[in-house]
Amino acid sequence: MTTSTPALTGGRRRPGDRIFSGTATASAVLILLVLAGVGIFLLAEAFPALTAPADRISGGEGLAVYLWPILFGTLLTAVIAMLVAVPVAVGIALFISHYAPRRLSQTLGYVVDLLAAVPSIVYGFWGVQVFALALVPLYQWLAENLGWIPLFAGPASATGRTILTASLVLAVMILPIISALSREVFLQTPRLHEEAAMALGATRWEMIKYAVIPYGRSGVISASMLGLGRALGETMAVTLVLSASGGVSFNLISSGNPATIAAEIALNFPEATGLRLAELITAGLVLFLLTFLVNFVARALVTRQKGGST
């Protein structure tokens, strides 16, 4: 004869279970309330700019014309950073989890975790003092030899503080986050799946391709979206590295660079008052909605991947 606890049979739960369930529910509700509060605050503070005449907005052409260049710069830097960081981060994660010897993998894992904890201001100083100057000869070569491509039309920046430099610095910043999370996901691959693939004659790469990567795909997507969230909202590193001149341009190596929303707010917020302050808060509202949309899409992709793998 078997007995079951009340917590498992639907009867009266123990005090500890009730406390934990109530705390978890309250935490979830609190997160939603905080999120709603932030959204309401931004909308209320941005209302003067949303209703102001076009000629009173910076530039004199309306709010959409003011917001579009900095939104474009934010998306451009984030997309380039993701294109560079995600493949490298996944490769590092696979090397640490399935190729490197145990002692080397532990050391590399510690280094990656340490890089993820470096403050953004440090990356910014490194980017403007070392990385940007080192890229100047490359930009000059690109302008001379590949100037027929609009991305490298030139003239090349003499300081290296371009949109491409800012994107590469962002890639370096988000790479440890994506790599660390992807590594942990790959390590969770069932050992039986890997051994079954090897027993069927698969090489190590084929085992990773057909067993490890499909199992960790949803985790890699989640890690990538987390890195994208940081890239979209990064402030100090981009502010230090990027020499923004406004406007919309696909030229990645010239001194004419679009600004990003976060950098625009950081540079102008201390002196802003009145309608100018409302403009900056409106830009913050756009960034808030963009980040929310990115996370919503990421959740939908992860849910779809999990549904397709069952």
Backbone bond lengths (Angstrom), bond angles and torsions (degrees), N, CA, C in turn:
res aa  C-N    CA-C-N  psi(-1)  N-CA   C-N-CA  omega(-1)  CA-C   N-CA-C  phi
1 M - - - 1.465 - - 1.531 108.72 -
2 T 1.319 115.43 133.67 1.466 120.00 -178.28 1.504 110.30 -109.27
3 T 1.297 114.66 149.47 1.466 120.81 177.69 1.507 108.17 -119.09
4 S 1.288 117.25 153.85 1.462 122.17 179.09 1.501 108.72 -132.07
5 T 1.312 115.00 151.78 1.457 120.55 -178.80 1.515 109.95 -78.78
6 P 1.312 117.58 154.20 1.458 120.37 178.35 1.523 112.84 -58.26
7 A 1.370 116.77 -31.54 1.462 119.25 -178.40 1.511 111.61 -65.81
8 L 1.359 117.29 -26.97 1.452 121.40 -178.28 1.514 112.75 -93.06
9 T 1.312 118.48 -20.65 1.466 121.27 -176.50 1.515 112.19 -100.10
10 G 1.293 118.82 3.30 1.452 121.16 177.79 1.514 113.04 87.64
11 G 1.335 118.14 5.77 1.452 120.82 178.05 1.509 111.43 -80.07
12 R 1.299 116.22 -158.08 1.462 121.02 -178.74 1.524 110.13 -68.53
13 R 1.312 115.40 128.25 1.458 120.05 -178.28 1.517 111.16 -82.82
14 R 1.303 113.92 157.68 1.463 120.20 178.59 1.524 110.20 -72.06
15 P 1.340 117.99 155.75 1.479 120.38 -178.69 1.521 113.08 -56.19
16 G 1.326 117.64 -39.46 1.463 120.23 -179.88 1.520 112.20 -62.12
17 D 1.350 116.03 -39.73 1.467 119.50 178.58 1.525 110.84 -65.87
18 R 1.318 116.29 -41.13 1.466 119.50 -179.41 1.528 111.01 -66.38
19 I 1.327 116.52 -40.51 1.469 119.94 179.63 1.522 110.57 -64.78
20 F 1.329 116.46 -45.51 1.463 119.95 -179.28 1.529 110.61 -64.15
21 S 1.334 116.99 -43.82 1.471 120.17 179.50 1.527 111.16 -62.98
22 G 1.320 116.91 -42.37 1.460 119.81 178.98 1.512 112.38 -65.69
23 T 1.342 116.36 -40.41 1.463 120.09 179.18 1.528 111.18 -64.57
24 A 1.331 116.13 -42.71 1.460 119.67 179.13 1.530 111.29 -63.81
25 T 1.320 116.37 -42.53 1.467 119.91 178.99 1.522 111.01 -64.59
26 A 1.338 116.65 -43.43 1.458 120.06 179.40 1.529 111.37 -63.37
27 S 1.319 117.06 -37.37 1.463 120.26 178.82 1.523 110.74 -65.22
28 A 1.330 116.58 -41.82 1.462 119.97 179.15 1.526 110.82 -64.06
29 V 1.330 116.42 -43.36 1.467 119.96 178.79 1.521 110.91 -64.74
30 L 1.343 116.68 -39.25 1.464 120.73 179.80 1.527 111.01 -62.39
31 I 1.339 117.03 -41.01 1.460 120.21 178.81 1.527 110.31 -61.44
32 L 1.329 116.64 -43.99 1.464 120.44 179.13 1.528 111.19 -63.79
33 L 1.329 116.58 -39.59 1.462 119.97 179.52 1.526 111.34 -66.17
34 V 1.322 116.36 -41.67 1.466 120.05 178.51 1.525 110.45 -63.91
35 L 1.328 116.16 -43.56 1.464 120.20 178.82 1.522 111.23 -61.82
36 A 1.332 115.67 -44.56 1.465 119.20 178.27 1.528 110.80 -65.27
37 G 1.334 117.10 -38.90 1.458 120.41 178.99 1.515 112.32 -62.83
38 V 1.330 116.84 -41.71 1.468 120.39 177.99 1.526 110.25 -62.97
39 G 1.335 116.10 -44.97 1.455 119.39 179.52 1.517 112.79 -61.87
40 I 1.332 116.72 -43.58 1.472 120.84 179.56 1.527 110.85 -64.98
41 F 1.335 116.84 -41.56 1.472 120.35 178.49 1.519 110.67 -61.18
42 L 1.333 117.56 -48.33 1.459 120.34 -179.03 1.525 111.36 -62.02
43 L 1.326 116.18 -41.70 1.462 119.54 -179.40 1.524 111.38 -65.43
44 A 1.336 116.58 -41.61 1.464 120.08 -179.70 1.530 111.47 -66.31
45 E 1.340 116.78 -43.28 1.464 119.90 -178.92 1.525 111.99 -72.49
46 A 1.329 116.74 -26.18 1.463 119.93 -179.79 1.523 112.34 -86.05
47 F 1.311 118.03 -8.22 1.469 121.59 -174.66 1.531 113.35 -57.03
48 P 1.354 119.29 -42.14 1.478 117.91 177.72 1.514 113.79 -57.97
49 A 1.324 117.19 -38.41 1.461 119.80 179.31 1.521 111.27 -73.26
50 L 1.338 116.43 -34.52 1.467 120.07 -179.85 1.523 111.85 -67.32
51 T 1.315 117.13 -28.08 1.468 121.21 -177.04 1.523 113.12 -105.79
52 A 1.319 118.44 -0.71 1.469 121.36 -176.88 1.527 110.56 -75.38
53 P 1.334 118.00 150.52 1.469 120.62 174.95 1.527 111.04 -62.09
54 A 1.306 116.20 154.23 1.468 121.34 -175.50 1.525 111.88 -61.52
55 D 1.349 117.48 -35.57 1.461 118.99 -176.23 1.522 113.87 -73.95
56 R 1.323 117.65 -9.97 1.464 120.65 178.38 1.534 112.17 -94.07
57 I 1.320 117.70 -9.91 1.458 122.06 177.49 1.524 109.01 -81.79
58 S 1.333 116.79 148.89 1.469 121.36 179.29 1.524 110.36 -52.72
59 G 1.323 115.66 128.22 1.457 120.66 -176.34 1.511 112.84 96.89
60 G 1.326 116.84 -21.56 1.449 121.60 176.25 1.513 115.70 72.89
61 E 1.329 118.69 13.94 1.461 120.81 -177.42 1.524 113.05 -121.40
62 G 1.284 117.59 10.65 1.452 119.74 176.45 1.514 113.24 107.08
63 L 1.322 114.61 165.13 1.470 121.02 -175.74 1.523 111.89 -68.88
64 A 1.342 116.98 -39.44 1.463 119.71 -178.82 1.524 111.25 -63.02
65 V 1.325 117.12 -40.52 1.463 120.60 179.29 1.527 110.63 -67.45
66 Y 1.330 117.35 -33.52 1.465 120.77 177.94 1.526 111.30 -71.00
67 L 1.334 117.07 -40.22 1.460 120.92 -174.32 1.525 113.10 -80.42
68 W 1.327 117.13 -31.06 1.451 118.98 -173.10 1.535 113.89 -58.77
69 P 1.338 121.21 -47.10 1.468 119.09 -179.29 1.529 113.82 -60.88
70 I 1.329 117.89 -41.75 1.464 118.52 -178.18 1.537 110.86 -74.59
71 L 1.317 117.79 -30.21 1.464 119.97 173.20 1.522 110.08 -67.27
72 F 1.325 116.64 -40.92 1.465 121.00 176.99 1.529 110.52 -61.40
73 G 1.333 117.44 -46.12 1.461 120.20 179.10 1.513 112.41 -62.28
74 T 1.342 116.81 -38.41 1.466 120.46 178.17 1.517 111.18 -63.05
75 L 1.320 116.73 -46.99 1.464 120.65 -179.31 1.525 111.47 -67.66
76 L 1.327 117.46 -39.50 1.460 120.36 -178.26 1.522 111.54 -64.37
77 T 1.319 117.31 -47.70 1.464 119.48 179.88 1.527 111.29 -64.00
78 A 1.324 116.77 -39.68 1.466 120.04 -178.76 1.524 111.45 -67.36
79 V 1.321 117.09 -41.74 1.469 120.45 -178.91 1.523 110.54 -65.79
80 I 1.334 117.55 -45.50 1.467 119.84 178.71 1.522 110.57 -62.40
81 A 1.328 116.82 -42.08 1.461 120.26 178.42 1.524 111.50 -60.68
82 M 1.328 117.00 -41.22 1.461 120.01 179.73 1.520 111.53 -68.22
83 L 1.329 117.54 -40.13 1.462 120.65 179.67 1.528 111.36 -61.92
84 V 1.314 116.71 -33.02 1.461 120.65 179.38 1.531 111.20 -83.65
85 A 1.321 117.08 -43.28 1.460 120.49 -169.02 1.522 113.45 -78.25
86 V 1.324 119.05 -40.87 1.466 120.99 -171.90 1.526 112.12 -62.23
87 P 1.344 120.57 -52.11 1.476 117.93 179.27 1.525 113.05 -60.24
88 V 1.327 116.66 -41.97 1.473 119.38 -179.97 1.529 110.41 -65.21
89 A 1.317 116.74 -42.83 1.465 120.04 -178.49 1.523 111.77 -64.59
90 V 1.320 117.30 -42.00 1.465 120.51 178.30 1.524 110.17 -65.29
91 G 1.345 117.23 -40.05 1.461 119.84 177.03 1.521 112.07 -62.67
92 I 1.328 117.03 -41.93 1.464 120.29 177.42 1.523 110.64 -63.41
93 A 1.328 116.51 -42.56 1.467 120.65 -179.65 1.527 111.08 -62.83
94 L 1.323 117.62 -41.77 1.467 120.81 179.06 1.526 111.15 -68.05
95 F 1.327 116.65 -38.16 1.464 119.22 178.66 1.521 110.79 -64.42
96 I 1.325 116.76 -44.88 1.466 120.14 -179.07 1.520 110.90 -66.15
97 S 1.327 117.23 -39.68 1.473 120.20 -172.56 1.523 113.65 -84.62
98 H 1.365 118.70 -26.74 1.462 118.27 -171.62 1.529 115.04 -134.68
99 Y 1.313 119.64 -6.01 1.453 120.47 -177.28 1.530 112.73 -119.16
100 A 1.310 117.37 -44.10 1.465 120.71 -173.78 1.530 111.15 -70.44
101 P 1.341 117.35 145.71 1.470 119.66 171.76 1.528 110.98 -58.62
102 R 1.323 116.10 157.36 1.456 120.22 -172.71 1.522 112.59 -56.10
103 R 1.332 117.53 -46.53 1.461 119.69 -177.58 1.533 110.91 -65.17
104 L 1.329 116.71 -41.94 1.459 120.06 179.32 1.523 111.13 -67.80
105 S 1.320 117.43 -38.98 1.463 120.52 -179.83 1.524 111.24 -64.70
106 Q 1.336 117.42 -38.11 1.459 119.98 177.51 1.521 111.16 -64.90
107 T 1.334 116.62 -42.70 1.468 120.55 179.11 1.525 111.00 -63.72
108 L 1.331 116.70 -45.94 1.459 120.10 179.54 1.526 111.10 -64.81
109 G 1.324 116.27 -36.46 1.462 119.23 177.30 1.517 112.02 -62.27
110 Y 1.333 116.90 -41.19 1.468 120.26 177.04 1.530 111.01 -64.19
111 V 1.341 116.72 -40.68 1.462 120.39 -179.35 1.524 110.84 -64.14
112 V 1.340 116.72 -43.81 1.468 120.68 179.11 1.519 110.83 -62.40
113 D 1.326 116.29 -44.03 1.466 119.69 178.31 1.525 111.25 -62.80
114 L 1.319 116.88 -36.56 1.467 120.86 178.99 1.525 110.68 -66.97
115 L 1.331 117.06 -41.61 1.464 120.43 179.13 1.516 111.50 -62.71
116 A 1.329 117.06 -33.30 1.460 120.40 179.30 1.521 111.82 -67.47
117 A 1.325 117.07 -20.95 1.463 120.85 -177.52 1.519 113.45 -95.96
118 V 1.341 118.25 -2.07 1.465 120.79 -179.47 1.524 109.15 -69.69
119 P 1.333 119.11 131.60 1.474 121.21 179.55 1.523 111.87 -62.47
120 S 1.323 115.66 149.80 1.461 120.08 -177.20 1.526 111.82 -65.55
121 I 1.321 118.34 -29.74 1.453 120.61 -179.72 1.526 111.10 -63.87
122 V 1.336 116.91 -31.58 1.463 120.92 177.43 1.530 109.82 -67.78
123 Y 1.328 115.99 -44.31 1.462 118.99 175.97 1.526 110.71 -61.01
124 G 1.324 116.72 -36.94 1.454 119.58 179.37 1.514 112.77 -64.52
125 F 1.339 117.11 -45.28 1.464 119.84 178.24 1.519 111.16 -63.81
126 W 1.333 116.60 -41.25 1.467 119.80 177.66 1.526 110.73 -63.80
127 G 1.329 116.14 -39.92 1.450 119.82 -178.83 1.517 113.05 -64.44
128 V 1.336 117.39 -42.15 1.463 119.74 -175.38 1.526 112.31 -82.92
129 Q 1.340 118.20 -31.18 1.453 120.84 -175.97 1.524 113.52 -90.49
130 V 1.324 118.09 -27.71 1.463 121.21 -173.89 1.526 111.31 -120.59
131 F 1.321 116.23 -58.90 1.461 121.01 -170.15 1.525 111.89 -66.13
132 A 1.332 117.00 -45.94 1.466 119.75 -177.91 1.524 111.32 -61.77
133 L 1.317 117.84 -43.73 1.464 120.96 -179.88 1.519 111.37 -66.30
134 A 1.338 116.86 -34.61 1.459 119.69 179.34 1.522 112.31 -69.02
135 L 1.321 117.31 -24.20 1.462 121.25 -178.07 1.521 113.33 -86.52
136 V 1.316 119.00 -11.15 1.464 121.67 -177.08 1.532 111.77 -57.52
137 P 1.338 120.93 -48.71 1.476 119.32 177.91 1.528 112.61 -59.24
138 L 1.326 117.61 -37.30 1.463 120.66 177.68 1.521 111.24 -64.06
139 Y 1.319 116.35 -42.72 1.466 119.53 179.40 1.528 110.95 -64.34
140 Q 1.325 117.33 -38.95 1.460 120.19 177.96 1.527 111.06 -64.28
141 W 1.331 116.34 -39.79 1.464 119.94 177.85 1.519 111.02 -65.95
142 L 1.327 117.02 -41.41 1.459 120.63 178.78 1.526 111.00 -63.03
143 A 1.341 116.72 -41.64 1.463 119.78 -179.73 1.527 111.19 -66.13
144 E 1.335 117.64 -36.08 1.454 121.03 -178.28 1.520 112.78 -76.83
145 N 1.326 117.32 -36.24 1.464 120.38 -172.17 1.529 114.08 -105.27
146 L 1.327 116.90 -26.05 1.466 120.15 -178.71 1.522 111.33 -124.01
147 G 1.331 116.18 25.29 1.451 120.24 -177.57 1.515 113.48 -64.84
148 W 1.338 117.97 -17.61 1.466 120.61 178.32 1.522 112.30 -72.14
149 I 1.343 116.71 -13.89 1.466 120.80 174.09 1.529 107.92 -86.82
150 P 1.328 119.47 128.57 1.476 120.34 -176.94 1.524 114.03 -55.99
151 L 1.321 117.68 -29.64 1.465 119.78 -179.29 1.524 112.05 -66.35
152 F 1.337 117.50 -26.52 1.463 121.66 -176.41 1.528 110.67 -123.03
153 A 1.326 116.69 34.67 1.459 120.96 -174.45 1.524 112.63 -66.19
154 G 1.320 118.07 -27.25 1.450 120.35 -178.85 1.523 111.61 76.88
155 P 1.315 118.39 -171.84 1.472 125.78 -1.53 1.525 112.18 -66.42
156 A 1.320 115.05 146.93 1.454 119.95 -176.44 1.527 111.43 -67.09
157 S 1.300 115.61 141.00 1.458 121.18 178.77 1.525 110.27 -67.30
158 A 1.309 116.06 137.68 1.466 120.79 179.39 1.517 112.40 -80.17
159 T 1.327 117.41 -15.90 1.464 120.92 -179.12 1.525 112.83 -103.70
160 G 1.332 117.47 -16.50 1.451 120.57 -177.82 1.512 114.45 79.36
161 R 1.314 117.63 3.44 1.481 121.33 -178.07 1.533 109.15 -88.03
162 T 1.314 115.12 73.35 1.450 122.13 -175.01 1.520 110.82 -114.20
163 I 1.325 115.19 175.32 1.457 120.96 178.68 1.525 110.65 -65.35
164 L 1.332 117.34 -32.86 1.461 120.84 178.11 1.521 110.95 -68.48
165 T 1.321 117.32 -41.62 1.465 120.64 177.49 1.524 110.55 -61.43
166 A 1.326 116.85 -45.77 1.459 120.31 178.33 1.519 111.07 -60.75
167 S 1.330 117.49 -39.19 1.466 120.85 179.61 1.526 111.11 -66.17
168 L 1.329 116.53 -40.85 1.465 119.62 179.71 1.527 111.49 -67.99
169 V 1.326 116.61 -37.10 1.471 119.23 175.06 1.528 110.26 -63.40
170 L 1.324 117.27 -41.89 1.469 120.40 175.50 1.520 110.93 -61.50
171 A 1.334 116.86 -39.01 1.468 119.88 178.50 1.528 111.07 -61.27
172 V 1.330 116.03 -42.24 1.468 119.86 177.66 1.536 110.54 -63.49
173 M 1.326 117.21 -35.76 1.461 121.06 -177.71 1.523 112.23 -71.23
174 I 1.332 117.32 -40.66 1.470 119.46 -176.05 1.520 112.39 -88.29
175 L 1.326 117.30 -15.46 1.462 119.92 -179.18 1.529 112.96 -57.85
176 P 1.341 120.54 -46.39 1.473 119.15 179.30 1.528 113.39 -62.18
177 I 1.325 117.46 -34.93 1.467 120.05 179.80 1.522 110.42 -64.93
178 I 1.333 116.01 -50.15 1.461 120.10 -179.26 1.522 110.54 -64.04
179 S 1.331 116.70 -41.86 1.464 120.71 -177.81 1.525 111.66 -65.76
180 A 1.329 117.41 -43.90 1.467 120.38 -178.05 1.526 111.32 -64.09
181 L 1.317 117.31 -44.78 1.457 120.25 -179.77 1.527 111.59 -69.09
182 S 1.334 117.08 -40.47 1.463 120.12 178.74 1.526 111.04 -64.78
183 R 1.316 116.65 -38.39 1.460 120.27 178.34 1.517 111.25 -60.01
184 E 1.321 117.41 -44.63 1.460 120.28 179.80 1.523 111.55 -65.38
185 V 1.332 116.73 -35.25 1.466 119.95 178.05 1.523 110.39 -67.66
186 F 1.323 117.40 -44.32 1.467 120.64 -179.47 1.530 111.34 -64.11
187 L 1.322 116.92 -33.79 1.470 120.06 179.28 1.524 112.33 -69.65
188 Q 1.349 116.98 -16.97 1.462 120.68 179.54 1.523 112.70 -85.98
189 T 1.333 117.50 -1.79 1.463 119.90 178.53 1.521 110.02 -59.26
190 P 1.347 118.59 128.85 1.473 119.87 -179.32 1.523 111.94 -55.39
191 R 1.305 115.60 130.97 1.460 120.50 -178.50 1.516 111.86 -60.49
192 L 1.329 117.54 -33.96 1.464 121.24 -179.94 1.524 111.35 -63.63
193 H 1.346 117.63 -34.75 1.460 120.60 177.90 1.525 110.41 -64.29
194 E 1.316 116.45 -43.84 1.453 120.31 -179.46 1.531 110.63 -66.69
195 E 1.320 117.01 -44.37 1.462 120.53 -179.29 1.523 111.30 -66.13
196 A 1.327 117.17 -35.76 1.466 119.94 178.18 1.519 110.96 -64.91
197 A 1.343 116.76 -41.44 1.461 119.84 178.48 1.528 111.12 -64.26
198 M 1.328 116.92 -42.72 1.457 120.01 178.57 1.520 111.42 -66.13
199 A 1.329 117.07 -36.67 1.462 120.80 179.76 1.521 111.97 -66.50
200 L 1.328 117.19 -28.17 1.460 121.46 178.55 1.522 112.73 -82.03
201 G 1.331 116.95 2.37 1.453 120.77 176.16 1.508 115.33 98.71
202 A 1.329 117.96 9.67 1.455 120.59 -179.60 1.525 110.43 -73.64
203 T 1.319 115.63 145.04 1.453 119.86 171.22 1.523 109.06 -73.74
204 R 1.330 115.65 174.19 1.463 117.98 -179.89 1.529 110.52 -62.37
205 W 1.334 117.03 -42.73 1.457 119.38 179.67 1.537 110.71 -64.70
206 E 1.328 118.15 -40.75 1.462 120.49 178.35 1.520 111.01 -64.57
207 M 1.330 116.90 -37.68 1.458 120.21 175.43 1.521 111.10 -61.62
208 I 1.344 116.90 -43.27 1.460 120.60 178.21 1.525 110.80 -65.98
209 K 1.326 116.44 -40.23 1.464 121.55 -177.04 1.524 111.81 -65.65
210 Y 1.337 116.59 -41.11 1.464 119.78 -172.58 1.531 114.12 -101.17
211 A 1.324 117.98 -14.13 1.467 120.19 -178.54 1.521 113.08 -118.03
212 V 1.337 117.21 -47.03 1.459 120.42 -172.62 1.532 111.42 -80.73
213 I 1.336 116.61 -51.90 1.465 119.51 -175.97 1.524 112.59 -63.57
214 P 1.337 120.34 -46.08 1.485 118.22 176.86 1.527 112.85 -59.90
215 Y 1.326 116.96 -37.52 1.462 119.85 -179.99 1.521 111.07 -66.43
216 G 1.344 117.45 -37.52 1.459 120.19 -175.38 1.512 114.47 -98.15
217 R 1.355 117.84 9.75 1.464 120.02 -174.98 1.529 111.85 -60.40
218 S 1.317 117.16 -46.36 1.468 119.66 -178.63 1.520 111.44 -64.18
219 G 1.330 117.25 -36.49 1.454 120.10 177.57 1.511 112.31 -67.68
220 V 1.335 117.50 -37.52 1.461 121.07 177.41 1.525 110.32 -65.48
221 I 1.335 116.88 -40.01 1.467 120.20 177.46 1.525 110.09 -61.97
222 S 1.327 116.77 -44.46 1.468 120.01 178.81 1.521 111.21 -62.13
223 A 1.331 116.99 -43.78 1.463 120.53 178.61 1.521 111.23 -63.31
224 S 1.333 116.73 -39.99 1.459 120.27 179.72 1.522 111.26 -65.29
225 M 1.328 116.51 -40.48 1.455 119.12 179.50 1.531 111.41 -68.14
226 L 1.335 116.70 -33.00 1.460 119.74 175.23 1.522 110.19 -65.38
227 G 1.329 116.64 -42.29 1.460 119.90 175.86 1.512 111.88 -64.63
228 L 1.341 117.10 -38.69 1.463 120.29 177.91 1.523 110.65 -63.59
229 G 1.323 117.42 -37.83 1.458 120.12 177.57 1.514 111.75 -60.90
230 R 1.326 117.06 -40.43 1.466 119.14 177.60 1.528 110.92 -69.23
231 A 1.329 116.83 -38.23 1.457 119.48 179.83 1.524 111.27 -64.41
232 L 1.331 117.21 -38.57 1.453 120.19 -179.79 1.525 112.32 -67.51
233 G 1.323 116.73 -36.17 1.456 120.07 -174.52 1.509 115.53 -100.81
234 E 1.334 118.14 2.96 1.464 120.16 -178.07 1.524 110.97 -64.46
235 T 1.327 115.03 135.60 1.473 120.17 -173.75 1.518 112.77 -114.87
236 M 1.325 117.27 -64.27 1.457 120.74 -167.32 1.519 112.74 -66.25
237 A 1.335 117.53 -44.48 1.462 119.48 -177.73 1.522 110.68 -62.75
238 V 1.328 116.86 -44.74 1.464 120.18 -179.94 1.524 110.38 -66.91
239 T 1.333 117.14 -40.06 1.467 120.67 179.81 1.522 111.20 -60.44
240 L 1.320 117.72 -39.68 1.459 121.03 -179.00 1.526 112.14 -74.80
241 V 1.328 116.64 -39.47 1.465 120.69 -171.78 1.517 112.17 -83.54
242 L 1.322 117.17 -41.07 1.458 121.00 -171.05 1.524 111.72 -84.57
243 S 1.323 115.78 128.18 1.465 121.62 173.14 1.523 107.08 -98.59
244 A 1.331 115.44 91.45 1.462 120.79 -172.22 1.520 110.56 -84.73
245 S 1.331 115.03 138.53 1.456 120.96 177.20 1.515 112.15 -122.85
246 G 1.337 117.26 -0.82 1.454 120.97 179.94 1.514 112.18 87.24
247 G 1.320 115.36 173.13 1.449 120.19 179.59 1.513 112.42 85.01
248 V 1.319 115.85 176.58 1.462 123.23 179.91 1.522 107.85 -116.64
249 S 1.323 116.98 124.22 1.456 121.65 -178.94 1.524 109.60 -150.78
250 F 1.349 115.13 139.23 1.457 120.51 174.77 1.525 111.69 -93.20
251 N 1.317 117.29 2.02 1.453 121.00 177.40 1.524 108.95 -73.67
252 L 1.329 117.03 116.66 1.458 121.46 -171.72 1.519 113.99 -90.34
253 I 1.335 118.70 -11.59 1.467 119.27 -171.19 1.524 113.22 -121.57
254 S 1.314 118.51 5.81 1.460 120.49 -179.22 1.527 109.95 -96.02
255 S 1.319 115.56 175.92 1.466 120.28 179.41 1.520 112.49 -84.60
256 G 1.324 118.56 -6.06 1.458 121.67 176.68 1.511 110.74 -89.77
257 N 1.316 117.24 93.22 1.455 121.95 -172.57 1.527 111.47 -118.75
258 P 1.324 117.34 138.44 1.474 119.08 171.22 1.518 110.48 -71.11
259 A 1.307 116.23 149.25 1.459 120.89 177.15 1.525 109.46 -83.95
260 T 1.322 116.66 171.01 1.462 122.25 172.93 1.523 108.79 -109.31
261 I 1.318 115.68 162.13 1.469 119.57 -177.77 1.522 110.69 -61.78
262 A 1.324 116.27 -47.26 1.465 119.64 -177.47 1.527 111.33 -62.52
263 A 1.337 116.96 -43.04 1.463 120.17 179.59 1.525 110.94 -66.94
264 E 1.329 117.07 -39.02 1.466 120.80 177.87 1.524 111.00 -59.56
265 I 1.317 116.54 -43.88 1.461 120.44 179.95 1.527 110.57 -67.17
266 A 1.326 116.96 -45.09 1.463 120.53 -176.83 1.521 112.18 -63.22
267 L 1.322 117.25 -37.38 1.463 120.68 -176.93 1.525 113.16 -76.90
268 N 1.324 118.05 -30.72 1.462 120.87 -170.99 1.526 114.59 -110.65
269 F 1.320 118.46 -13.01 1.453 120.20 -173.85 1.533 113.43 -65.10
270 P 1.348 120.84 -40.31 1.476 119.58 -175.86 1.532 113.83 -58.86
271 E 1.328 117.51 -35.15 1.470 119.89 -177.55 1.520 112.92 -99.40
272 A 1.314 118.90 -0.15 1.463 121.31 -173.85 1.521 111.27 -79.06
273 T 1.311 116.07 140.48 1.463 122.66 174.96 1.522 108.67 -143.55
274 G 1.314 116.40 161.09 1.455 121.50 172.93 1.513 113.43 59.66
275 L 1.308 116.24 -130.74 1.459 121.96 -176.47 1.527 111.87 -66.49
276 R 1.332 116.22 -33.34 1.462 119.43 177.97 1.519 110.80 -62.77
277 L 1.311 117.11 -39.49 1.461 121.29 176.52 1.524 110.28 -64.29
278 A 1.312 117.10 -40.62 1.468 120.48 178.17 1.528 110.98 -64.13
279 E 1.319 117.68 -34.78 1.463 120.72 176.83 1.528 110.72 -62.49
280 L 1.319 116.05 -45.47 1.462 119.69 -179.65 1.525 111.43 -65.59
281 I 1.320 116.86 -37.88 1.460 119.62 177.88 1.529 110.00 -68.07
282 T 1.328 116.93 -34.17 1.462 120.03 174.28 1.527 110.85 -62.40
283 A 1.319 116.06 -40.72 1.465 119.45 175.21 1.529 110.89 -61.95
284 G 1.335 116.33 -39.38 1.457 119.67 175.49 1.512 111.80 -63.77
285 L 1.320 117.57 -36.96 1.460 121.64 177.26 1.523 110.71 -63.62
286 V 1.324 116.65 -41.28 1.471 120.46 177.64 1.531 110.41 -62.50
287 L 1.329 116.86 -42.68 1.465 120.66 178.41 1.523 110.48 -65.24
288 F 1.326 117.21 -39.14 1.458 122.00 177.65 1.533 110.17 -60.76
289 L 1.320 117.36 -46.59 1.465 121.33 -179.98 1.527 111.04 -67.13
290 L 1.341 116.45 -37.76 1.462 120.08 178.81 1.524 111.30 -64.31
291 T 1.326 116.44 -43.91 1.459 120.39 178.01 1.516 111.29 -64.34
292 F 1.334 116.55 -40.48 1.458 120.48 177.53 1.523 110.77 -61.89
293 L 1.343 116.77 -41.90 1.459 120.83 179.01 1.516 111.12 -64.44
294 V 1.331 117.31 -41.76 1.464 120.79 179.32 1.526 110.54 -61.44
295 N 1.325 117.08 -44.87 1.456 119.94 179.43 1.528 112.01 -66.90
296 F 1.325 117.05 -35.63 1.465 120.78 177.60 1.527 110.53 -64.17
297 V 1.335 116.48 -45.16 1.465 120.34 178.29 1.522 110.67 -64.63
298 A 1.340 116.94 -40.07 1.460 120.20 178.65 1.519 111.58 -61.81
299 R 1.331 116.79 -42.93 1.457 120.38 178.31 1.523 111.10 -63.40
300 A 1.334 116.58 -39.67 1.466 119.90 178.75 1.530 110.76 -65.35
301 L 1.345 117.44 -40.62 1.457 120.11 178.84 1.526 112.00 -65.50
302 V 1.335 115.81 -43.19 1.469 119.44 179.62 1.525 110.41 -63.54
303 T 1.337 117.29 -42.66 1.456 120.48 179.16 1.528 111.08 -63.09
304 R 1.322 115.83 -39.59 1.460 119.82 178.97 1.514 111.25 -65.92
305 Q 1.349 116.39 -41.59 1.461 120.14 178.99 1.526 111.00 -63.39
306 K 1.327 116.25 -42.46 1.471 118.76 179.40 1.515 110.94 -66.54
307 G 1.350 116.90 -38.02 1.445 119.54 178.64 1.505 112.71 -66.37
308 G 1.352 116.17 -35.82 1.462 119.84 179.69 1.492 113.49 -75.59
309 S 1.345 117.66 -20.81 1.464 120.05 -177.83 1.508 113.21 -90.35
310 T 1.364 117.38 -7.88 1.459 120.23 179.99 1.498 110.82 -86.88
